Amino acid sequence: MTGRLTDKVAVVTGGTTGIGLSVATRFAAEGAAVFVTGRRQAELDGAIAAIGPGAVGVRADMSVLADIDRLYDAVRQRHAGIDVVVANAGGGDFAPLGAVTEEQYERTFGTNVKGTIFTVQKALPLLVDGASVILTGSTTSIKGTPAFSVYGATKAAVRNLARSWMLDLKERRIRVNVISPGPVETPGLLGLAADAEQERQLRTGLVASVPLGRLGRPEEIASMALFLASEEASFVNGAELFVDGGAAQF
């Protein structure tokens, strides 16, 4: 590795599995001190062991403001500032319009929108001038998906947050960008299926929607995150960068 994040401090929320874990692992390999959050202690411990030396795990539900405060308290105990924040924690599940419940709405917006807002807001006192903020979006921010409207709405909100925040933070030269993955082979994606047959159908349908003819890999999203975190992206700001194999591009 080239050490593109040597001496940098990075926070990756939702970093115990899938895309978040790949991002945290890549950042650590590039020299960053990485703080990772997750809701389940066993998975968090496993992720920290996989990432290796320099990684710190903080058990946190990013929809709970006290948990976000605890995350940044942990950073303050070890470092004076943060160079990169990856607001990745999120999730969703299928429900057609007639079956959407208040609980599903509150859970999905609570993590994906409220959690993203306060993850970034509460990082501001620690973010160094010129820092990079990376939000995890989705191709659902611009495309309709049957039975997935609540999730898609949250990701459309995330995309607009980046547009507005780059203006709020321009005096500090803090860049805010969105990575919008297409279908990526992660436990979270495949976990949307209720059983093996449904998983097979889900996988087949998703692969058919991608011009490259396959699902993405978490490592491919991590490569984009590394680019945005590094000086190579010093003039990239307010953008939504799709890593989707072309799925949302036609």
Helices and strands as residue ranges (DSSP letters): E 9-12, H 18-29, E 33-38, H 41-51, E 55-59, H 65-76, E 82-87, G 97-99, H 102-109, I 110-114, H 115-121, E 127-136, G 139-141, H 149-168, G 170-172, E 175-181, H 187-190, H 196-208, H 218-229, G 231-233, E 240-243
